[in-house]
């Protein structure tokens, strides 16, 4: 665990989500994502950063705010260790079906924890 305040890692997650949105604003299909290798790698790096930031959120915070934290960290591990087998369709699906929920959870945590 880092000595850096965990809220900064939550802010990092929000920044990476925004990057992914910016990177993929013109992407309409998983094929679009896969065909642009620089874009695909940039998106994968952002997901890797999100996963790494997630690992630095203290367990008590992850337990307090229910979310699929292990899946987020697990995606990071897959990207890092099995990069050759990453399916653009899965990444495209995560972008379109999971990022908004993660963003909402992270914003809620920051809102609640900054009150204290």
Backbone as a chain_set.jsonl record, in Angstrom:
{"seq": "XXXXXXXXXXXXXXXXXXXXXXXXXXXXXXXXXXXXXXXXXXXXXXXXXXXXXXXXXXXXXXXXXXXXXXXXXXXXXXXXXXXXXXXXXXXXXXXXXXXXXXXXXXXXXXXXXXXX", "coords": {"N": [[0.834, -1.19, 0.0], [0.498, 2.178, -0.76], [1.863, 5.247, 0.605], [0.602, 7.434, -0.16], [-2.348, 9.379, -0.098], [-5.408, 7.679, -0.233], [-7.555, 8.868, -1.501], [-6.473, 10.335, -3.527], [-5.798, 8.351, -5.314], [-8.35, 7.587, -6.045], [-9.107, 9.899, -7.395], [-7.297, 9.668, -9.487], [-8.403, 7.463, -10.813], [-10.776, 8.59, -11.787], [-9.681, 10.471, -13.551], [-8.463, 8.772, -15.424], [-10.696, 7.46, -16.441], [-11.904, 9.6, -17.731], [-9.937, 10.071, -19.656], [-10.124, 7.704, -21.167], [-12.69, 8.036, -22.209], [-12.271, 10.329, -23.77], [-10.322, 9.376, -25.557], [-11.823, 7.46, -26.925], [-14.001, 8.649, -28.092], [-14.795, 8.773, -30.777], [-15.035, 6.172, -31.483], [-16.904, 3.58, -32.71], [-17.314, 0.863, -32.859], [-16.083, -2.352, -31.715], [-14.252, -3.207, -33.536], [-13.276, -0.837, -34.615], [-11.783, 0.026, -32.469], [-9.899, -2.039, -32.228], [-8.552, -1.911, -34.679], [-7.084, 0.414, -34.631], [-4.175, 0.509, -33.417], [-2.55, 2.117, -31.76], [-4.44, 3.608, -30.368], [-5.816, 1.51, -29.108], [-3.798, 0.488, -27.421], [-3.397, 2.757, -25.822], [-5.849, 2.941, -24.491], [-5.807, 0.495, -23.143], [-3.633, 0.974, -21.429], [-4.713, 3.009, -19.836], [-6.753, 1.559, -18.553], [-5.135, -0.24, -17.192], [-3.879, 1.534, -15.428], [-6.114, 2.337, -13.936], [-6.745, -0.082, -12.677], [-4.432, -0.457, -11.135], [-4.561, 1.776, -9.454], [-6.881, 1.103, -8.082], [-5.992, -1.05, -6.561], [-4.681, 0.284, -4.598], [-6.515, 1.388, -2.956], [-7.652, 1.382, 0.302], [-8.52, -1.681, 2.023], [-10.678, -1.451, 3.845], [-12.133, 0.672, 2.831], [-12.847, -0.289, 0.307], [-14.487, -2.37, 1.157], [-16.489, -0.997, 2.49], [-17.755, 0.422, 0.467], [-19.478, -1.091, -1.75], [-18.505, -2.724, -4.648], [-17.332, -4.1, -7.752], [-14.517, -4.525, -7.17], [-12.439, -6.418, -7.292], [-12.653, -7.387, -9.872], [-11.969, -5.14, -11.351], [-9.29, -4.762, -10.597], [-8.424, -7.225, -11.476], [-8.702, -7.039, -14.255], [-6.649, -5.292, -14.794], [-4.483, -6.952, -14.147], [-4.72, -8.912, -16.131], [-4.307, -7.358, -18.435], [-1.682, -6.554, -17.974], [-0.235, -8.97, -17.76], [-1.15, -10.762, -19.678], [-1.29, -9.604, -22.162], [-1.215, -10.22, -24.889], [-3.453, -11.659, -25.462], [-5.758, -10.164, -25.305], [-9.046, -9.28, -25.851], [-10.514, -7.09, -28.031], [-13.218, -6.679, -28.221], [-14.208, -7.277, -25.681], [-12.974, -5.252, -24.172], [-14.122, -3.033, -25.395], [-16.781, -3.467, -24.648], [-16.555, -3.166, -21.857], [-15.872, -0.467, -21.719], [-18.258, 0.677, -22.626], [-20.229, -0.328, -20.938], [-19.465, -0.477, -18.271], [-17.857, 1.615, -17.293], [-19.248, 3.996, -16.597], [-20.685, 3.258, -14.3], [-18.556, 2.639, -12.552], [-17.389, 5.17, -12.399], [-19.462, 6.6, -11.114], [-19.549, 5.283, -8.623], [-16.973, 5.857, -7.612], [-17.044, 8.666, -7.514], [-19.058, 8.951, -5.599], [-17.82, 7.79, -3.352], [-15.723, 9.62, -2.935], [-17.234, 11.912, -2.389], [-18.632, 11.144, -0.041], [-16.518, 10.441, 1.712], [-15.05, 12.763, 1.85], [-16.648, 14.336, 3.345], [-16.195, 13.583, 5.882]], "CA": [[0.0, 0.0, 0.0], [1.226, 3.437, -0.881], [1.627, 6.247, 1.649], [-0.216, 8.456, -0.806], [-3.735, 9.322, 0.351], [-6.212, 6.864, -1.148], [-8.453, 9.722, -2.287], [-5.744, 10.711, -4.745], [-5.958, 7.222, -6.237], [-9.711, 7.699, -6.577], [-9.039, 10.97, -8.403], [-6.604, 9.078, -10.641], [-9.373, 6.635, -11.53], [-11.653, 9.501, -12.538], [-8.899, 11.032, -14.665], [-8.281, 7.731, -16.443], [-12.0, 7.275, -17.087], [-12.057, 10.728, -18.657], [-9.025, 9.813, -20.784], [-10.715, 6.657, -22.009], [-13.801, 8.659, -22.946], [-11.705, 11.221, -24.786], [-9.673, 8.54, -26.566], [-12.759, 6.607, -27.67], [-15.215, 9.409, -28.447], [-15.178, 8.494, -32.164], [-15.042, 4.722, -31.682], [-18.289, 3.104, -32.824], [-17.354, -0.597, -32.758], [-14.856, -2.961, -31.19], [-13.311, -3.274, -34.654], [-12.619, 0.478, -34.66], [-10.797, 0.032, -31.387], [-8.854, -3.015, -32.534], [-7.8, -1.535, -35.875], [-6.186, 1.522, -34.305], [-3.349, -0.109, -32.385], [-2.115, 3.123, -30.778], [-5.612, 3.881, -29.542], [-6.062, 0.325, -28.288], [-2.772, 0.47, -26.377], [-3.657, 3.878, -24.905], [-6.993, 2.547, -23.669], [-5.339, -0.557, -22.238], [-2.807, 1.611, -20.402], [-5.62, 3.698, -18.913], [-7.366, 0.52, -17.718], [-4.076, -0.726, -16.308], [-3.733, 2.549, -14.382], [-7.296, 2.24, -13.077], [-6.573, -1.274, -11.846], [-3.362, -0.214, -10.164], [-5.101, 2.71, -8.461], [-7.834, 0.331, -7.283], [-5.236, -1.857, -5.597], [-4.182, 1.169, -3.549], [-7.626, 1.814, -2.105], [-7.608, 0.51, 1.485], [-9.57, -2.71, 2.084], [-11.866, -1.002, 4.58], [-12.911, 1.532, 1.923], [-13.437, -1.188, -0.701], [-15.574, -3.118, 1.804], [-17.548, -0.04, 2.837], [-18.436, 0.813, -0.77], [-19.556, -2.31, -2.542], [-18.305, -2.665, -6.092], [-16.57, -5.246, -8.254], [-13.12, -4.082, -7.113], [-11.539, -7.497, -7.729], [-12.701, -7.454, -11.338], [-11.21, -3.995, -11.863], [-7.88, -5.107, -10.41], [-8.161, -8.389, -12.314], [-8.501, -6.578, -15.632], [-5.282, -4.752, -14.816], [-3.554, -8.086, -14.174], [-4.799, -9.522, -17.461], [-3.642, -6.449, -19.374], [-0.246, -6.548, -17.697], [0.429, -10.265, -17.892], [-1.652, -11.547, -20.806], [-1.632, -8.571, -23.144], [-1.312, -10.771, -26.243], [-4.735, -12.324, -25.659], [-6.848, -9.272, -24.921], [-10.076, -9.174, -26.874], [-11.003, -5.712, -28.172], [-14.662, -6.676, -27.993], [-14.405, -7.213, -24.227], [-12.586, -3.903, -23.745], [-15.175, -2.148, -25.903], [-17.941, -3.682, -23.784], [-16.26, -2.552, -20.554], [-15.964, 0.984, -21.924], [-19.643, 1.099, -22.828], [-21.196, -0.842, -19.963], [-18.961, -0.513, -16.889], [-17.145, 2.827, -16.867], [-20.148, 4.951, -15.951], [-20.948, 2.762, -12.95], [-17.341, 2.841, -11.764], [-17.268, 6.609, -12.169], [-20.448, 6.986, -10.107], [-19.107, 4.745, -7.333], [-15.793, 6.614, -7.169], [-17.505, 10.013, -7.136], [-19.785, 8.81, -4.341], [-16.832, 7.58, -2.284], [-15.062, 10.906, -2.674], [-18.216, 12.802, -1.756], [-18.89, 10.678, 1.326], [-15.305, 10.445, 2.536], [-14.602, 14.146, 2.04], [-17.511, 14.914, 4.379], [-15.715, 13.157, 7.204]], "C": [[0.873, 1.247, 0.0], [0.929, 4.348, 0.309], [0.801, 7.409, 1.11], [-1.668, 8.287, -0.35], [-4.594, 8.603, -0.694], [-7.157, 7.709, -2.002], [-7.779, 10.21, -3.571], [-5.812, 9.592, -5.783], [-7.363, 7.209, -6.847], [-9.786, 8.788, -7.64], [-8.338, 10.473, -9.667], [-7.565, 8.242, -11.484], [-10.291, 7.513, -12.375], [-10.931, 10.115, -13.732], [-8.726, 10.016, -15.785], [-9.595, 7.432, -17.164], [-12.227, 8.38, -18.111], [-11.146, 10.56, -19.875], [-9.619, 8.785, -21.74], [-11.861, 7.236, -22.834], [-13.284, 9.545, -24.076], [-11.083, 10.406, -25.926], [-10.689, 7.872, -27.483], [-14.017, 7.344, -28.14], [-15.691, 9.132, -29.872], [-15.228, 6.999, -32.481], [-16.487, 4.231, -31.647], [-18.422, 1.597, -32.648], [-16.055, -1.104, -32.138], [-13.803, -3.077, -32.29], [-12.566, -1.947, -34.812], [-11.491, 0.536, -33.637], [-9.608, -0.858, -31.736], [-7.974, -2.584, -33.708], [-6.831, -0.383, -35.643], [-5.322, 1.094, -33.123], [-2.864, 0.899, -31.342], [-3.259, 3.477, -29.831], [-5.864, 2.724, -28.581], [-5.062, 0.255, -27.136], [-2.984, 1.593, -25.362], [-4.81, 3.541, -23.958], [-6.582, 1.465, -22.671], [-4.493, 0.025, -21.11], [-3.682, 2.336, -19.38], [-6.32, 2.689, -17.995], [-6.351, -0.075, -16.74], [-3.89, 0.248, -15.137], [-4.913, 2.529, -13.413], [-7.16, 1.05, -12.131], [-5.523, -1.091, -10.779], [-3.841, 0.74, -9.075], [-6.068, 1.988, -7.52], [-7.122, -0.48, -6.208], [-4.711, -1.021, -4.436], [-5.294, 1.79, -2.706], [-7.653, 0.863, -0.911], [-8.774, -0.481, 1.519], [-10.838, -2.233, 2.794], [-12.747, -0.08, 3.729], [-13.579, 0.674, 0.856], [-14.607, -1.976, -0.112], [-16.769, -2.215, 2.106], [-18.394, 0.333, 1.62], [-18.396, -0.365, -1.739], [-19.415, -2.017, -4.038], [-17.472, -3.876, -6.476], [-15.082, -4.905, -8.3], [-12.16, -5.152, -7.617], [-11.525, -7.631, -9.25], [-11.905, -6.314, -11.963], [-9.718, -4.288, -11.763], [-7.497, -6.291, -11.295], [-7.951, -8.023, -13.773], [-7.1, -6.016, -15.791], [-4.266, -5.89, -14.925], [-3.55, -8.773, -15.537], [-4.067, -8.657, -18.48], [-2.131, -6.516, -19.21], [0.423, -7.865, -18.064], [-0.014, -11.094, -19.093], [-2.062, -10.64, -21.958], [-1.852, -9.119, -24.547], [-2.685, -11.386, -26.512], [-5.936, -11.46, -25.323], [-7.786, -9.062, -26.107], [-10.628, -7.747, -26.896], [-12.503, -5.623, -27.912], [-14.983, -6.581, -26.499], [-14.085, -5.813, -23.715], [-13.641, -2.895, -24.185], [-16.426, -2.248, -25.027], [-17.738, -3.028, -22.413], [-16.397, -1.032, -20.657], [-17.425, 1.427, -21.931], [-20.619, 0.638, -21.755], [-20.728, -0.771, -18.512], [-18.365, 0.803, -16.401], [-18.039, 3.813, -16.128], [-20.428, 4.533, -14.505], [-19.737, 2.964, -12.047], [-17.174, 4.317, -11.427], [-18.226, 7.068, -11.065], [-20.047, 6.51, -8.72], [-17.951, 5.57, -6.78], [-16.195, 8.024, -6.744], [-18.249, 9.979, -5.809], [-18.823, 8.623, -3.165], [-16.17, 8.901, -1.931], [-16.002, 11.87, -1.954], [-18.419, 12.421, -0.289], [-17.664, 10.817, 2.226], [-14.77, 11.856, 2.759], [-15.468, 14.889, 3.051], [-16.936, 14.667, 5.771], [-14.432, 13.842, 7.595]], "O": [[1.878, 1.316, 0.708], [-0.121, 4.238, 0.94], [0.357, 8.268, 1.872], [-2.153, 7.162, -0.232], [-4.51, 8.892, -1.887], [-7.518, 7.307, -3.108], [-8.445, 10.464, -4.575], [-5.877, 9.853, -6.984], [-7.54, 6.864, -8.015], [-10.448, 8.621, -8.664], [-8.736, 10.814, -10.781], [-7.544, 8.306, -12.713], [-10.549, 7.212, -13.54], [-11.516, 10.259, -14.805], [-8.829, 10.362, -16.962], [-9.598, 7.178, -18.368], [-12.686, 8.122, -19.223], [-11.544, 10.872, -20.997], [-9.616, 8.969, -22.957], [-11.979, 6.95, -24.025], [-13.798, 9.51, -25.194], [-11.29, 10.704, -27.102], [-10.447, 7.733, -28.682], [-14.991, 6.708, -28.543], [-16.885, 9.247, -30.146], [-15.441, 6.615, -33.631], [-17.201, 4.445, -30.667], [-19.501, 1.099, -32.328], [-15.064, -0.379, -32.05], [-12.604, -3.05, -32.013], [-11.371, -1.933, -35.107], [-10.399, 1.031, -33.912], [-8.454, -0.469, -31.556], [-6.776, -2.869, -33.721], [-5.862, -0.227, -36.385], [-5.695, 1.293, -31.967], [-2.777, 0.566, -30.16], [-3.052, 3.626, -28.626], [-6.097, 2.932, -27.39], [-5.447, -0.011, -25.998], [-2.771, 1.393, -24.166], [-4.743, 3.827, -22.763], [-6.961, 1.512, -21.501], [-4.626, -0.39, -19.959], [-3.409, 2.276, -18.181], [-6.463, 2.936, -16.798], [-6.685, -0.374, -15.593], [-3.76, -0.177, -13.989], [-4.73, 2.685, -12.205], [-7.427, 1.161, -10.935], [-5.704, -1.524, -9.641], [-3.553, 0.528, -7.897], [-6.072, 2.233, -6.314], [-7.6, -0.581, -5.078], [-4.337, -1.568, -3.399], [-5.029, 2.625, -1.841], [-7.675, -0.353, -1.102], [-9.883, -0.156, 1.095], [-11.946, -2.577, 2.383], [-13.967, -0.059, 3.892], [-14.749, 0.885, 0.533], [-15.6, -2.222, -0.797], [-17.92, -2.634, 1.987], [-19.603, 0.534, 1.733], [-17.411, -0.59, -2.442], [-20.117, -1.175, -4.598], [-16.968, -4.591, -5.611], [-14.458, -4.989, -9.358], [-11.179, -4.839, -8.291], [-10.494, -7.953, -9.84], [-11.244, -6.499, -12.985], [-8.972, -4.09, -12.722], [-6.378, -6.355, -11.803], [-7.12, -8.623, -14.454], [-6.444, -6.241, -16.808], [-3.31, -5.806, -15.696], [-2.495, -9.167, -16.036], [-3.296, -9.167, -19.293], [-1.392, -6.532, -20.194], [1.523, -7.875, -18.617], [0.68, -12.033, -19.483], [-3.058, -10.887, -22.639], [-2.608, -8.531, -25.321], [-3.044, -11.611, -27.668], [-7.024, -11.982, -25.081], [-7.362, -8.715, -27.209], [-11.147, -7.261, -25.892], [-12.995, -4.6, -27.436], [-15.92, -5.887, -26.103], [-14.837, -5.252, -22.918], [-14.007, -2.002, -23.42], [-17.051, -1.237, -24.707], [-18.656, -2.406, -21.879], [-16.975, -0.394, -19.777], [-17.781, 2.431, -21.313], [-21.729, 1.162, -21.67], [-21.532, -0.988, -17.605], [-18.374, 1.07, -15.199], [-17.619, 4.401, -15.131], [-20.408, 5.365, -13.599], [-19.875, 3.411, -10.908], [-16.851, 4.666, -10.291], [-17.84, 7.836, -10.185], [-20.188, 7.248, -7.746], [-17.956, 5.939, -5.605], [-15.73, 8.517, -5.716], [-18.09, 10.879, -4.984], [-19.0, 9.23, -2.109], [-16.071, 9.258, -0.757], [-15.598, 12.558, -1.017], [-18.38, 13.279, 0.593], [-17.771, 11.263, 3.369], [-14.102, 12.11, 3.761], [-15.078, 15.941, 3.556], [-17.161, 15.438, 6.704], [-13.903, 13.591, 8.678]]}, "num_chains": 1, "name": "protein.A"}
